[in-house]
Amino acid sequence: MTAPSGEQIELRAGDQRAVVVEVGAGLRDYRHGDTQVLHGYGRDEIAGAGHGQLLLPWPNRIGEGAYSFDGVTHQLPLNELERRNAIHGLVRWLPWLVRDREPNRVSLEHRLHPQPGYPFALRLTADYQLTAEGLAVRLGAVNEGDGPCPFGAGAHPYLTLRAPVDGLELRVPAATVIRSDERGLPRETVDVDADGLDFRDRRPIGATVLDHCFGTLDRDSDGIARVTLDDPASGDGVTLWVDAAYPYLMVFTGDPVPDVNRRALAVEPMSCPPDAFRSGEALVQLQPGESWSGSWGIAPRLSPP
């Protein structure tokens, strides 16, 4: 019987195992030995709450699903009806083709054809690879149309070490955070200390409810920004890293989502903030034939048994 997420593509390298799926080219499972570092979903389940999905050609929300680009107004279908938003792109539920595959890596592709609300042509790629350091993911896009197109990229992995996340320690190297309204749309950007959300020094999550977009990321000498999640009880930890193509990170404790509800922490790489199709903030504009690419990854840090 076919799984709801389509073909299951298992990657292995040493003690690491990951499962990438045909539907949406999502990441369903990732573990190191017996330790699960991704809060995923079962083979016979549908990916709820964005679990491990790729968010293309925009991450997060577009208010009312309406935006203007190059002098033309477009209307997208609303798939967050209670908030009247178009959320997380167009390819989460579409099949992707496997273009190349080895035991520790896979490359998938999807051609997004012009459609109402997004009349642009994109060739999208997703490359997953297990290395000695962990899992690396590279997303790419090429404008195959005859005019410019708006574009944004994101991903929605949920990190886990143990539940609830309250007892875990978090570090987010961000100096600013976006305040959002009741619809999840941005209102203003403030310093992280203004809202008690300064995680630049590692500290317990505690009772903090997180559903925030962080920006102004501090990067290491290699140009990489790293979010760390640590379990002081076991000594285990996990790092999510992003390259310069991702200047924003959405961090979400999943409180209103029944199958998450503080059992895991979403750390979402984003190339642009919420509602970028309307605000133009950090929005990528691809010219015909122009390409974009960005990389992120997950690196487990496990204590010896």
C-alpha positions as CSV (number, residue, x, y, z in Angstrom):
1,M,0.0,0.0,0.0
2,T,1.3,3.4,-1.0
3,A,2.3,5.7,2.0
4,P,0.4,9.0,2.2
5,S,3.8,10.7,1.6
6,G,4.7,8.6,-1.4
7,E,8.0,6.9,-2.0
8,Q,10.1,6.6,1.1
9,I,13.8,7.3,0.4
10,E,16.1,6.1,3.2
11,L,19.5,7.6,3.6
12,R,22.2,6.0,5.8
13,A,25.7,7.0,6.9
14,G,27.3,5.3,9.9
15,D,24.8,5.5,12.8
16,Q,22.7,8.1,11.0
17,R,19.4,7.4,9.3
18,A,17.1,9.8,7.5
19,V,13.9,9.3,5.5
20,V,13.1,11.8,2.7
21,V,9.7,11.5,1.0
22,E,8.3,11.9,-2.5
23,V,5.5,14.2,-1.5
24,G,6.8,17.7,-1.1
25,A,10.4,16.3,-0.9
26,G,10.0,16.5,2.8
27,L,12.1,15.1,5.6
28,R,10.0,12.6,7.5
29,D,12.6,11.1,9.9
30,Y,16.1,11.7,11.1
31,R,17.9,9.9,13.9
32,H,21.4,9.1,15.1
33,G,21.6,5.6,16.5
34,D,18.7,5.2,18.9
35,T,18.4,9.0,19.4
36,Q,15.7,10.8,17.4
37,V,16.7,14.3,16.7
38,L,13.8,15.2,14.4
39,H,10.2,15.1,15.6
40,G,8.7,13.6,12.4
41,Y,5.7,11.5,11.6
42,G,4.9,7.9,10.7
43,R,5.1,6.2,7.4
44,D,1.3,5.8,7.4
45,E,0.6,9.4,8.5
46,I,0.1,12.7,6.7
47,A,2.6,15.4,7.5
48,G,0.7,17.6,9.9
49,A,1.7,21.1,11.1
50,G,4.4,21.4,8.4
51,H,6.4,18.5,9.8
52,G,9.7,18.4,7.8
53,Q,8.1,20.1,4.8
54,L,9.8,22.5,2.3
55,L,8.2,25.9,1.9
56,L,8.4,27.1,-1.7
57,P,8.0,29.5,-3.4
58,W,7.4,31.3,-0.1
59,P,7.7,30.5,3.5
60,N,5.2,31.5,6.2
61,R,2.2,33.7,5.4
62,I,0.8,36.0,2.7
63,G,-2.0,38.1,4.2
64,E,-5.3,37.6,2.3
65,G,-3.2,35.6,-0.3
66,A,-3.1,38.9,-2.3
67,Y,0.0,40.6,-3.5
68,S,1.2,42.8,-6.4
69,F,4.3,42.1,-8.4
70,D,5.7,43.9,-11.5
71,G,2.5,46.0,-11.7
72,V,0.1,43.0,-11.6
73,T,-2.1,42.0,-8.7
74,H,-2.4,38.3,-7.9
75,Q,-4.7,36.3,-5.7
76,L,-3.6,33.0,-4.2
77,P,-5.9,30.4,-2.6
78,L,-6.2,30.7,1.1
79,N,-5.1,27.6,3.0
80,E,-5.1,29.1,6.5
81,L,-8.8,30.0,6.4
82,E,-9.3,31.0,10.0
83,R,-6.6,33.7,9.6
84,R,-7.3,34.5,5.9
85,N,-3.7,33.7,4.8
86,A,-2.0,31.7,2.1
87,I,0.7,29.8,4.0
88,H,3.9,27.9,3.3
89,G,4.0,27.9,-0.5
90,L,2.6,25.6,-3.2
91,V,4.7,22.4,-3.3
92,R,4.2,20.7,0.1
93,W,1.6,18.2,-1.3
94,L,3.0,17.7,-4.8
95,P,5.2,14.8,-6.0
96,W,8.9,15.4,-6.6
97,L,11.1,13.3,-8.9
98,V,14.2,11.6,-7.8
99,R,17.0,12.7,-10.1
100,D,20.0,11.1,-8.4
101,R,20.5,8.8,-5.5
102,E,23.3,7.2,-3.4
103,P,23.2,5.4,-0.1
104,N,23.8,8.7,1.8
105,R,22.3,11.3,-0.5
106,V,19.4,12.0,-2.8
107,S,18.5,14.8,-5.2
108,L,14.9,15.6,-6.1
109,E,13.3,18.0,-8.6
110,H,9.9,19.5,-9.1
111,R,8.8,21.8,-12.0
112,L,6.3,24.3,-10.7
113,H,4.1,25.4,-13.6
114,P,2.3,28.7,-13.9
115,Q,-1.1,28.8,-12.1
116,P,-3.7,31.2,-10.9
117,G,-2.1,33.4,-8.2
118,Y,1.4,32.4,-9.1
119,P,1.8,32.6,-12.9
120,F,5.5,31.8,-12.9
121,A,7.6,28.8,-13.9
122,L,10.2,27.5,-11.6
123,R,12.5,24.4,-11.5
124,L,13.0,23.5,-7.9
125,T,15.6,21.2,-6.5
126,A,16.2,19.6,-3.1
127,D,19.5,17.8,-2.2
128,Y,19.8,15.9,1.1
129,Q,23.1,14.4,2.2
130,L,24.3,12.6,5.3
131,T,27.9,13.4,6.2
132,A,30.1,12.8,9.2
133,E,28.8,16.1,10.7
134,G,25.1,15.4,10.2
135,L,22.4,16.2,7.6
136,A,22.9,18.9,5.0
137,V,20.1,20.2,2.8
138,R,20.5,22.4,-0.3
139,L,17.5,24.0,-2.0
140,G,17.6,25.5,-5.4
141,A,15.4,27.4,-7.8
142,V,15.7,28.5,-11.4
143,N,13.3,30.9,-13.1
144,E,12.3,29.1,-16.3
145,G,9.7,31.7,-17.4
146,D,10.1,34.7,-19.7
147,G,9.7,37.4,-17.0
148,P,10.8,38.1,-13.5
149,C,9.2,36.2,-10.6
150,P,9.0,36.6,-6.8
151,F,10.5,33.9,-4.7
152,G,11.2,32.8,-1.1
153,A,12.3,29.6,0.5
154,G,12.0,27.9,3.8
155,A,11.9,24.6,5.6
156,H,10.0,23.3,8.6
157,P,12.0,20.8,10.7
158,Y,11.0,20.1,14.3
159,L,14.0,19.4,16.6
160,T,13.6,17.1,19.5
161,L,15.8,15.7,22.4
162,R,13.1,15.0,25.0
163,A,9.7,16.3,25.9
164,P,8.6,18.8,26.9
165,V,11.0,21.4,25.6
166,D,10.7,23.5,28.8
167,G,13.7,21.8,30.3
168,L,15.9,22.3,27.2
169,E,18.3,25.1,26.7
170,L,18.1,27.2,23.6
171,R,20.5,29.6,21.8
172,V,19.4,31.7,18.9
173,P,22.0,34.1,17.6
174,A,19.5,36.9,16.7
175,A,19.5,40.5,17.7
176,T,15.9,41.3,16.5
177,V,12.5,39.7,16.5
178,I,9.3,40.5,14.6
179,R,6.2,41.2,16.5
180,S,3.2,39.7,14.8
181,D,-0.6,40.3,15.0
182,E,-3.3,37.7,15.8
183,R,-3.1,36.5,12.1
184,G,0.7,35.8,12.3
185,L,1.5,38.8,10.1
186,P,4.3,41.2,11.0
187,R,3.6,44.5,12.7
188,E,7.1,45.7,13.7
189,T,10.7,44.6,14.3
190,V,12.2,45.2,17.8
191,D,15.3,44.2,19.7
192,V,15.1,40.8,21.2
193,D,15.5,42.1,24.7
194,A,12.4,44.3,24.3
195,D,10.2,41.2,24.5
196,G,12.3,39.0,26.7
197,L,13.3,36.9,23.8
198,D,17.1,37.3,24.0
199,F,18.5,33.8,23.5
200,R,21.9,35.0,22.3
201,D,23.3,33.4,25.4
202,R,22.0,29.8,25.9
203,R,19.2,29.7,28.5
204,P,16.3,27.4,29.4
205,I,13.2,27.7,27.3
206,G,11.1,27.3,30.4
207,A,7.5,28.4,30.0
208,T,8.3,30.8,27.1
209,V,5.8,30.5,24.2
210,L,7.7,30.9,20.9
211,D,6.1,31.5,17.6
212,H,8.5,34.3,16.5
213,C,10.5,35.2,13.5
214,F,14.1,36.1,14.5
215,G,16.5,38.2,12.3
216,T,19.8,40.1,12.3
217,L,21.6,36.8,12.8
218,D,25.1,36.7,14.2
219,R,27.3,34.4,12.1
220,D,30.5,32.6,12.8
221,S,33.7,33.2,10.8
222,D,32.4,30.7,8.2
223,G,29.3,32.8,7.5
224,I,27.0,30.2,9.2
225,A,24.4,31.1,11.8
226,R,23.9,28.3,14.4
227,V,20.9,27.6,16.6
228,T,21.6,25.1,19.4
229,L,19.2,23.1,21.5
230,D,20.7,21.3,24.5
231,D,19.5,18.8,27.1
232,P,21.4,19.5,30.4
233,A,20.1,16.3,31.9
234,S,21.7,14.0,29.3
235,G,24.4,16.2,27.8
236,D,22.9,15.7,24.3
237,G,22.4,18.5,21.9
238,V,21.5,19.4,18.3
239,T,22.5,22.3,16.1
240,L,20.5,23.7,13.2
241,W,22.7,25.8,10.9
242,V,21.9,28.1,8.0
243,D,24.0,29.8,5.4
244,A,23.8,33.4,4.2
245,A,20.8,32.7,2.0
246,Y,18.7,32.4,5.1
247,P,18.7,35.7,7.1
248,Y,15.6,34.7,9.1
249,L,14.6,31.9,11.5
250,M,11.1,31.1,12.7
251,V,11.2,29.4,16.1
252,F,8.0,27.7,17.3
253,T,7.2,25.7,20.4
254,G,4.0,24.3,18.8
255,D,1.7,25.1,21.7
256,P,-1.5,25.3,19.7
257,V,-0.7,22.1,17.7
258,P,-2.0,19.0,19.3
259,D,0.7,16.6,17.9
260,V,3.5,19.0,18.9
261,N,2.4,21.0,21.9
262,R,5.9,21.7,23.3
263,R,7.2,18.2,22.6
264,A,9.5,19.6,20.0
265,L,10.8,22.9,18.7
266,A,10.5,24.0,15.1
267,V,13.5,26.0,13.9
268,E,12.6,27.1,10.3
269,P,15.2,28.6,7.9
270,M,13.6,31.4,5.9
271,S,15.0,33.5,3.1
272,C,12.5,36.2,3.8
273,P,10.2,37.2,6.7
274,P,6.4,36.6,6.8
275,D,4.3,38.5,4.3
276,A,7.4,39.3,2.1
277,F,5.3,39.0,-1.1
278,R,3.4,42.1,0.1
279,S,6.1,44.0,1.9
280,G,9.0,43.2,-0.4
281,E,11.3,42.7,2.6
282,A,14.2,40.5,1.5
283,L,12.1,39.1,-1.3
284,V,14.1,37.4,-4.0
285,Q,13.3,38.6,-7.6
286,L,14.5,36.0,-10.1
287,Q,15.1,37.2,-13.6
288,P,14.5,34.7,-16.5
289,G,17.2,32.0,-16.3
290,E,18.4,33.3,-12.9
291,S,19.0,30.8,-10.1
292,W,18.9,30.9,-6.3
293,S,20.3,28.4,-3.8
294,G,20.6,28.1,0.0
295,S,21.9,25.5,2.4
296,W,20.9,24.5,6.0
297,G,21.5,21.4,8.1
298,I,21.1,19.6,11.3
299,A,24.1,18.4,13.4
300,P,23.4,16.1,16.4
301,R,25.8,16.4,19.3
302,L,25.3,13.3,21.4
303,S,27.1,12.3,24.6
304,P,28.8,8.9,24.7
305,P,26.5,6.2,26.0
